[in-house]
Amino acid sequence: MFEFLTSSKDATDPLVSAKSVSAWLRQLPALDVIGRQQHVMRAFDGMRLSRKPVDPARVQAIQFLDAALGADRRQLIKQYVENAETGPKLAERLWHAIYDMAQGFMYAYHGALEEGLSQEGNARWKPLIPLLFTRHTHYAGTDAKLRVFRYERWIPAKWADLHRSFLRATELGVERVPTVMTSAGPNATSWTLEQEYLYTLLVHQLNTGNMSPGELDWACSQLRAWSRRLALDAVPRSPEGFFIDIAGRTGLQRRTGNDSGSMLRYVDTSPLADQIDRATMALRHAENSDQGPAGPINQQRIAVLEKVRPSVAPNVQSDLRRDARIACKVPARVRIGLARVCRELEARDVSEVVPDGGGAEQIEVYAVADTPRSKRPTPDEHDSLVASLASFSDPMWQVKDRSVAGLRIAASGGIGQSLALGGLLAVRQSDVSDWVLGVVRRLNKLSNEEVEAGVSIIAERFVPVTLYTKRDPRDDMGFVVNGIDVGTLGARFDGIYLPPPSRPDKPLAVKTLIVPTSEYSDGRSVILMTGRSVYTVALRHLVEQRAEWSWATIQILEKKARGG
């Protein structure tokens, strides 16, 4: 949180009229978006401290400020999604800047709305009521979007507040009144409370845990435009779709056929699903006809729409998993991040991951193709809990279900908050002797204490290795130690070697390395040392790349024996 509660020279109350707030805004730093946000938060605080009554002039001032800061909010969100993976500290600061601003406007509109509703017979207040409802709900949608960015969910009380506000508006008959801020410009799009309410409900449907903040931001922008055609009905239009209990404490729920009640409202999302299908077809057509720089962008957007559709379509397949999952309760140890995985496993002897022994070196054991996969022992699921608890005395991580290619893991006690979508981790289940290497494909933060993640297994056999950048040898600097020309060894870094075949799903029949992304470039030569040999390998095609790690195929360029 920013220190906007402290007194300063601008801790006055400029929000008394549109004219006063306009003059105040002109004095704020034009290029410092976060600095402007801090001044705005001080202004909201000054409004609270002034204890002056809310009147229509103040409502006009709040509207003026709201419209004037639209570009600032868009810029802050843009900066947040650009830094979410590469600059977590800056992203955290930007997230709080947007969040604080949204909360400030929610508070301001809520106070104005309460005052307006208390003056039911006042003609000056009556035309302002629909807009106050709409903008208050608009910022609830902003709050929802920010939560989804971090895979968080609303608490029941937050849902109850949203539904209560919508119910009050329906009682007044203003939920479908088009509204637009007077200072928003002549071409501004009008919005009704019902449209903002539905958008907020749908944003929560995007909390599937498998999209990055950048993907979610683009998906939300499409959803906002496409959801304007939807409506809430007291009587369902079809046996499919969703319903919402406006007297309840939850979000949208899929219809089961047993839903009924006077407080239920139904929404048919068929128009939204049709729009997604049309957009997907258009992007595929563009992808086939445009091989330029827009091609990868179109591919990414198609992938996003394919993730969005199941969560908002009126009907969905009951089971989209490729492999059968077995429910279990197995304590586990988890190490998160490339560096942590390497530290945990670096003490293991290479021979531990060689299934057929023979004294051969790890990098040479597996052929490029036609290599049989090692079989993991299949534990008895009924006995796994007792055996697990005996092995791990203080289980904070738990595997809740598993398949050939994936795990669903859960953490309690706040220890899983460092998990991130696309994060690399190693998992050792208490009833399985070996670690497995995986990638977080889905993330669900149930609360500040509890986290669940869907993990895709990319390797059951892997070993941490020490790598060196390769320097060009110099005649005046070279000297040999144990068969190694030390002059050719550059900076040292850790990596993970994955012998083929890796990845249970669509196995790779090539040798691969996982290295820090900062160390990867196509064709770069690095030195890999084992107990008996020194290899020069070239990093080749990427299998997958994230901000922290890159998974690439390798080509062995040279092998030299190490001296004894």
C-alpha positions in Angstrom: 0.0 0.0 0.0 1.2 3.5 -0.7 1.6 5.9 2.1 -1.3 8.1 0.9 -2.8 8.5 4.4 0.0 10.9 5.5 -0.6 14.6 5.4 0.9 16.6 2.5 0.5 19.9 0.7 -2.2 18.5 -1.6 -4.1 16.6 1.1 -7.1 19.0 0.7 -10.4 18.2 -0.9 -10.5 19.1 -4.6 -13.5 16.8 -5.2 -16.1 19.5 -4.5 -17.0 20.3 -8.1 -16.0 19.4 -11.7 -14.3 22.8 -12.0 -12.1 22.4 -8.9 -11.0 18.9 -9.8 -10.2 20.0 -13.3 -7.9 22.7 -12.1 -6.3 20.4 -9.6 -5.6 17.7 -12.2 -3.8 20.2 -14.4 -1.2 20.7 -11.6 -0.4 16.9 -11.3 2.7 15.4 -12.9 1.7 14.6 -16.5 4.1 11.8 -17.1 4.3 10.1 -13.7 1.3 7.7 -13.7 2.0 6.2 -10.3 2.7 9.7 -8.9 -0.7 10.9 -10.2 -2.3 7.8 -8.6 -0.8 8.7 -5.2 -2.2 12.3 -5.5 -5.6 10.9 -6.4 -5.6 8.6 -3.3 -4.7 11.6 -1.1 -7.6 13.4 -2.7 -10.0 10.6 -1.8 -8.6 10.6 1.7 -9.1 14.3 1.9 -12.7 13.9 0.9 -13.2 11.4 3.7 -11.5 13.6 6.3 -13.4 16.8 5.2 -16.7 15.2 6.3 -18.6 17.5 3.9 -21.9 16.2 2.7 -22.1 14.5 -0.7 -24.1 16.6 -3.1 -24.7 16.4 -6.9 -21.7 18.8 -7.5 -19.4 16.3 -5.8 -20.8 13.5 -7.9 -20.0 15.5 -11.0 -16.4 16.0 -9.7 -16.0 12.2 -9.1 -17.3 11.5 -12.6 -14.9 14.0 -14.1 -12.0 12.5 -12.3 -13.1 9.0 -13.2 -13.3 9.9 -17.0 -10.0 11.8 -16.8 -8.1 8.9 -15.3 -9.2 6.3 -17.8 -6.0 6.5 -19.8 -4.0 6.2 -16.5 -5.7 3.0 -15.6 -5.1 1.5 -19.0 -1.5 2.4 -18.8 -1.0 0.9 -15.4 -2.7 -2.3 -16.4 -0.5 -2.4 -19.6 2.6 -1.9 -17.5 1.5 -4.6 -15.0 0.9 -7.3 -17.6 4.2 -6.5 -19.3 6.1 -6.9 -16.0 4.1 -9.7 -14.3 6.6 -12.4 -15.3 9.8 -10.5 -15.8 9.6 -7.9 -13.0 7.6 -9.3 -10.1 8.5 -6.4 -7.6 7.5 -3.7 -10.1 4.4 -5.7 -11.1 3.4 -5.9 -7.4 3.7 -2.2 -7.0 1.7 -1.6 -10.2 -1.0 -4.1 -9.1 -1.5 -2.2 -5.8 -1.6 1.1 -7.6 -4.5 -0.1 -9.8 -6.2 -1.8 -6.8 -6.0 1.2 -4.6 -7.5 3.4 -7.3 -10.3 1.0 -7.9 -11.1 0.8 -4.2 -11.0 4.6 -3.9 -13.6 5.0 -6.7 -15.7 2.2 -5.2 -15.8 4.0 -1.9 -16.6 7.4 -3.5 -19.4 6.0 -5.6 -20.8 3.9 -2.7 -20.9 7.0 -0.5 -22.6 9.0 -3.2 -25.1 6.2 -3.9 -26.1 5.9 -0.3 -26.7 9.6 0.0 -28.7 9.7 -3.3 -30.9 6.8 -2.2 -31.6 8.5 1.1 -33.0 11.5 -0.8 -35.6 9.6 -2.9 -37.8 12.6 -3.5 -34.9 15.0 -4.6 -35.2 15.8 -8.3 -31.5 16.6 -8.5 -30.4 13.2 -7.3 -32.9 11.0 -9.3 -31.0 11.1 -12.7 -27.7 10.4 -11.0 -28.8 7.1 -9.4 -28.4 4.8 -12.4 -24.9 6.0 -13.1 -23.8 5.6 -9.5 -25.0 2.0 -9.5 -23.3 1.3 -12.8 -19.9 2.9 -12.0 -19.9 1.3 -8.6 -20.4 -2.1 -10.2 -17.8 -1.2 -12.9 -15.1 -1.0 -10.3 -16.3 -4.3 -8.7 -15.5 -5.7 -12.2 -12.1 -4.1 -12.0 -11.5 -5.7 -8.6 -12.6 -9.0 -10.1 -10.1 -8.7 -13.0 -7.3 -7.8 -10.6 -8.1 -10.8 -8.4 -8.1 -13.1 -11.5 -4.7 -11.8 -12.5 -3.4 -13.3 -9.3 -5.7 -16.4 -9.4 -7.5 -15.3 -6.3 -11.2 -15.7 -5.6 -13.8 -13.4 -3.9 -14.9 -14.2 -0.4 -18.6 -14.8 0.1 -19.2 -11.4 1.7 -17.9 -9.7 -1.5 -20.4 -11.7 -3.6 -23.2 -10.7 -1.2 -22.3 -7.0 -1.5 -22.4 -7.2 -5.4 -25.7 -9.0 -5.4 -27.2 -6.7 -2.8 -26.4 -3.7 -4.9 -27.9 -5.2 -8.1 -31.0 -6.3 -6.2 -31.5 -2.7 -4.9 -31.2 -1.4 -8.5 -33.8 -3.9 -9.8 -36.2 -2.9 -7.1 -35.9 0.7 -8.4 -36.2 -0.4 -12.0 -32.9 1.2 -13.1 -30.8 -1.8 -13.9 -31.3 -1.4 -17.7 -31.0 2.4 -17.9 -28.1 3.3 -20.3 -25.6 5.6 -18.6 -22.5 7.5 -19.7 -20.3 9.9 -17.8 -21.0 13.5 -18.8 -17.3 14.3 -19.2 -16.5 11.1 -21.1 -16.9 12.7 -24.5 -19.5 12.5 -27.3 -18.5 9.1 -28.6 -18.4 7.3 -25.2 -20.2 3.9 -25.1 -23.2 3.8 -22.7 -23.4 1.0 -20.2 -26.2 -0.3 -18.1 -25.8 -1.7 -14.6 -27.0 -5.1 -15.9 -24.2 -5.2 -18.5 -21.5 -4.3 -15.9 -22.9 -6.8 -13.5 -22.9 -9.6 -16.1 -19.3 -8.7 -17.1 -18.2 -8.9 -13.5 -19.8 -12.3 -13.2 -18.1 -13.5 -16.4 -14.7 -12.2 -15.4 -14.7 -14.6 -12.5 -15.3 -17.5 -15.0 -11.9 -16.7 -16.5 -10.2 -17.7 -13.2 -9.3 -21.1 -14.8 -5.7 -20.9 -13.6 -4.2 -21.6 -17.0 -3.8 -18.1 -18.4 -1.1 -15.5 -17.8 -2.0 -11.9 -16.9 -1.3 -10.8 -20.4 -3.7 -13.4 -21.8 -6.3 -12.6 -19.2 -6.1 -8.9 -20.0 -6.8 -9.5 -23.7 -9.5 -12.1 -22.9 -11.2 -9.6 -20.6 -11.2 -6.9 -23.3 -12.9 -9.3 -25.7 -15.4 -10.5 -23.1 -16.3 -6.9 -22.2 -17.3 -6.1 -25.8 -19.0 -9.5 -26.6 -21.0 -9.7 -23.3 -23.0 -6.6 -24.0 -25.6 -8.6 -25.9 -26.3 -10.9 -22.9 -29.2 -10.4 -20.5 -30.5 -11.8 -17.2 -33.9 -13.5 -17.3 -36.2 -14.5 -14.5 -37.3 -17.5 -16.7 -34.6 -19.5 -18.5 -34.5 -19.4 -22.3 -33.0 -22.9 -22.6 -32.1 -25.9 -20.4 -28.4 -25.0 -20.7 -26.4 -22.0 -19.6 -25.9 -20.4 -16.2 -27.8 -19.0 -13.3 -27.0 -16.6 -10.4 -28.7 -16.4 -7.0 -29.0 -12.7 -6.4 -29.7 -13.4 -2.8 -26.7 -15.7 -2.4 -23.0 -15.5 -1.8 -21.5 -17.2 -4.9 -21.0 -16.4 -8.6 -22.3 -18.0 -11.8 -23.2 -21.6 -11.6 -24.0 -24.0 -14.5 -27.6 -25.2 -14.7 -28.3 -28.7 -13.6 -32.1 -28.9 -14.2 -32.8 -28.7 -10.4 -32.3 -24.9 -10.1 -35.4 -22.9 -9.3 -36.4 -20.0 -7.1 -37.7 -16.4 -7.2 -34.2 -15.0 -6.5 -32.5 -16.9 -9.4 -31.7 -15.2 -12.6 -30.6 -17.0 -15.8 -28.2 -16.1 -18.5 -27.9 -17.8 -21.9 -24.3 -17.4 -23.0 -24.9 -18.8 -26.5 -24.3 -15.4 -28.2 -21.0 -15.2 -26.4 -19.9 -18.7 -27.4 -20.9 -18.0 -31.0 -18.8 -14.8 -31.0 -15.8 -16.7 -29.7 -16.3 -19.3 -32.4 -16.4 -16.6 -35.1 -13.4 -14.8 -33.8 -11.4 -18.1 -33.6 -12.3 -18.9 -37.3 -11.3 -15.4 -38.4 -8.0 -15.7 -36.6 -7.3 -19.1 -38.1 -8.1 -17.7 -41.6 -5.7 -14.8 -40.9 -3.1 -17.2 -39.7 -3.3 -19.2 -42.9 -3.1 -16.2 -45.1 -0.6 -14.1 -43.2 2.8 -15.6 -42.6 4.3 -12.3 -41.3 4.8 -11.1 -37.7 1.1 -11.2 -36.9 1.2 -15.0 -37.3 2.5 -15.9 -33.8 0.1 -13.3 -32.2 -2.9 -14.9 -34.0 -1.8 -18.3 -32.7 -1.6 -17.0 -29.2 -5.0 -15.5 -29.4 -6.5 -18.6 -30.8 -5.0 -20.5 -27.8 -6.5 -18.0 -25.4 -10.0 -18.2 -27.0 -9.8 -22.0 -26.8 -9.1 -21.7 -23.0 -11.9 -19.2 -22.5 -14.7 -21.0 -24.4 -15.2 -23.9 -22.0 -15.6 -21.6 -19.1 -18.3 -19.4 -20.6 -20.0 -21.8 -23.1 -23.6 -22.7 -22.3 -22.6 -26.4 -22.3 -19.3 -28.1 -21.9 -17.9 -31.6 -22.1 -18.0 -33.2 -18.7 -14.4 -34.4 -18.9 -11.7 -32.7 -20.9 -8.7 -34.6 -19.5 -6.6 -36.6 -21.8 -5.6 -39.2 -19.2 -7.6 -40.9 -16.4 -6.9 -39.4 -13.0 -6.9 -41.3 -9.7 -7.9 -39.5 -6.6 -5.5 -39.8 -3.7 -4.2 -38.1 -0.6 -0.4 -38.3 -0.7 1.9 -36.0 1.2 4.7 -34.7 -1.0 7.9 -32.6 -1.0 7.9 -29.8 -3.6 10.8 -27.6 -4.7 9.9 -24.6 -6.8 12.1 -22.9 -9.4 15.1 -24.0 -11.5 17.7 -23.0 -8.9 15.9 -24.6 -6.0 15.4 -27.9 -7.9 19.1 -28.0 -8.8 20.2 -27.4 -5.2 17.9 -30.1 -3.9 19.1 -32.7 -6.4 22.7 -31.8 -7.0 23.9 -34.3 -4.4 22.4 -37.3 -6.2 24.8 -39.5 -8.1 24.2 -39.6 -11.8 23.8 -43.4 -11.7 20.6 -43.0 -9.7 18.7 -42.0 -12.8 20.3 -44.6 -15.1 17.8 -47.5 -15.1 20.0 -50.1 -16.7 23.2 -49.2 -14.8 26.3 -50.5 -16.7 28.5 -47.6 -15.6 27.7 -45.6 -18.7 27.5 -41.9 -18.4 24.1 -40.2 -18.2 24.4 -38.2 -21.3 25.3 -41.2 -23.4 23.0 -43.8 -22.0 19.9 -43.2 -24.0 19.7 -43.4 -27.8 17.9 -40.8 -29.8 14.9 -43.1 -30.6 13.4 -46.4 -29.9 14.2 -46.3 -26.2 11.7 -48.0 -23.8 10.4 -45.8 -21.0 11.1 -46.8 -17.5 8.0 -47.8 -15.5 7.2 -46.1 -12.2 5.7 -48.4 -9.6 2.0 -48.1 -9.3 1.1 -47.5 -5.7 -2.0 -49.0 -4.0 -4.2 -45.9 -3.7 -6.1 -47.4 -0.7 -2.9 -47.8 1.3 -1.1 -44.6 0.2 -2.2 -42.3 3.0 -0.9 -44.5 5.8 2.4 -45.2 4.1 2.7 -41.5 3.2 2.2 -40.2 6.7 4.8 -42.7 7.9 7.3 -41.3 5.4 6.7 -37.6 5.8 6.2 -36.3 9.3 4.9 -32.8 8.6 3.1 -32.8 5.2 2.4 -29.3 4.0 2.1 -30.3 0.3 -0.3 -33.0 -0.8 -1.0 -34.7 -4.1 -4.8 -34.8 -4.5 -5.0 -36.7 -7.8 -2.6 -38.0 -10.4 -2.4 -39.5 -13.9 0.3 -40.7 -16.2 1.2 -37.2 -17.3 0.1 -34.9 -14.4 -0.5 -34.2 -10.8 -2.9 -32.0 -8.8 -1.0 -30.7 -5.8 -2.2 -28.5 -2.9 -0.4 -26.5 -0.3 -1.7 -25.2 3.1 -0.2 -22.8 5.6 0.7 -20.2 2.9 3.7 -22.0 1.6 2.4 -22.3 -1.9 2.0 -18.5 -2.6 5.3 -18.5 -4.6 3.8 -20.8 -7.3 3.3 -19.1 -10.6 1.8 -20.2 -13.9 4.6 -21.8 -16.0 6.8 -22.3 -13.0 9.2 -25.2 -12.9 9.1 -27.5 -9.9 10.1 -30.9 -8.7 7.7 -33.2 -6.7 8.6 -36.2 -4.7 5.5 -38.1 -3.5 5.9 -40.0 -0.3 4.9 -43.3 -1.8 7.2 -43.0 -4.9 10.9 -43.1 -4.5 11.9 -40.7 -7.2 11.3 -37.0 -7.9 9.4 -36.0 -11.0 10.0 -32.7 -12.9 6.9 -30.7 -13.9 5.5 -27.3 -15.0 2.6 -25.5 -13.4 -0.2 -25.4 -16.0 -3.1 -24.4 -13.8 -3.2 -22.3 -10.6 -6.0 -21.8 -8.1 -5.5 -19.7 -5.0 -8.3 -20.7 -2.8 -7.3 -18.3 0.0 -4.2 -16.7 1.4 -3.4 -20.0 3.0 -4.5 -22.6 0.4 -3.3 -23.1 -3.1 -3.9 -25.8 -5.7 -2.0 -26.3 -8.9 -2.2 -28.6 -11.9 1.2 -29.9 -12.8 2.2 -31.3 -16.2 5.1 -33.9 -15.8 7.9 -33.2 -18.2 10.5 -35.7 -16.9 10.6 -38.7 -14.7 14.4 -39.1 -15.2 16.5 -35.9 -14.9 19.7 -34.8 -13.3 21.1 -31.4 -12.4 24.3 -30.5 -14.3 27.0 -27.8 -14.1 27.4 -25.8 -17.3 30.0 -23.3 -18.3 29.9 -20.7 -21.0 32.6 -21.4 -23.6 35.4 -18.9 -24.2 37.7 -18.9 -27.2 41.1 -20.3 -26.1 44.1 -18.0 -25.8 47.7 -19.2 -26.2 48.9 -17.1 -23.2 46.1 -18.1 -20.9 45.4 -21.8 -21.5 46.4 -24.5 -19.1 45.1 -28.0 -18.6 43.8 -29.5 -15.4 42.6 -33.1 -15.5 42.2 -32.9 -19.2 40.3 -29.7 -19.2 41.6 -26.5 -20.8 40.6 -24.1 -18.0 41.0 -21.1 -20.2 37.9 -22.2 -22.2 35.7 -22.2 -19.1 33.5 -19.1 -18.8 30.8 -18.2 -16.3 29.3 -21.2 -14.5 25.5 -21.8 -14.2 23.2 -24.7 -13.3 20.9 -26.6 -15.6 18.9 -29.8 -15.7 19.6 -32.6 -18.2 16.7 -34.6 -19.5 17.6 -37.9 -21.3 15.2 -39.1 -23.9 12.4 -39.9 -23.9 11.1 -37.0 -21.7 7.5 -35.9 -21.2 4.9 -38.6 -20.9 2.5 -36.7 -23.2 4.0 -36.6 -26.7 7.4 -37.9 -25.6 10.5 -36.2 -27.0 13.1 -38.6 -28.4 16.0 -36.1 -28.3 18.4 -35.0 -25.5 17.4 -31.7 -23.9 18.6 -29.3 -21.3 16.7 -26.8 -19.1 18.8 -23.7 -18.5 18.2 -20.2 -17.2 16.5 -18.1 -19.9 19.2 -15.5 -19.5 21.7 -18.1 -20.6 19.8 -19.3 -23.7 20.4 -18.3 -27.3 19.9 -20.5 -30.4 23.2 -22.1 -31.4 25.1 -21.1 -28.3 27.9 -23.5 -27.2 28.3 -24.4 -23.6 30.5 -26.9 -21.8 29.0 -29.8 -19.8 31.2 -31.8 -17.5 30.6 -35.3 -16.2 32.8 -37.5 -14.0 34.7 -38.9 -17.0 34.1 -36.6 -20.0 33.9 -32.9 -21.0 31.2 -32.2 -23.6 30.8 -29.2 -25.8 27.1 -29.0 -26.6 25.1 -26.5 -28.7 21.7 -25.2 -27.5 19.2 -25.7 -30.3 15.5 -25.5 -30.8 13.3 -24.4 -27.9 10.8 -26.9 -26.6 9.3 -24.3 -24.1 10.5 -21.0 -22.8 9.4 -19.0 -19.7 10.8 -15.9 -18.0 12.9 -18.0 -15.6 13.8 -21.1 -17.7 14.2 -22.3 -21.2 13.9 -26.0 -22.3 16.0 -26.6 -25.4 17.2 -29.5 -27.5 21.0 -30.0 -27.6 23.6 -31.2 -30.1 26.8 -32.7 -28.9 29.6 -31.0 -30.8 32.7 -32.5 -29.0 33.6 -35.0 -26.3 36.9 -35.2 -24.5 38.0 -37.6 -21.8 38.8 -36.1 -18.4 42.2 -36.9 -17.0 42.5 -38.9 -13.8 
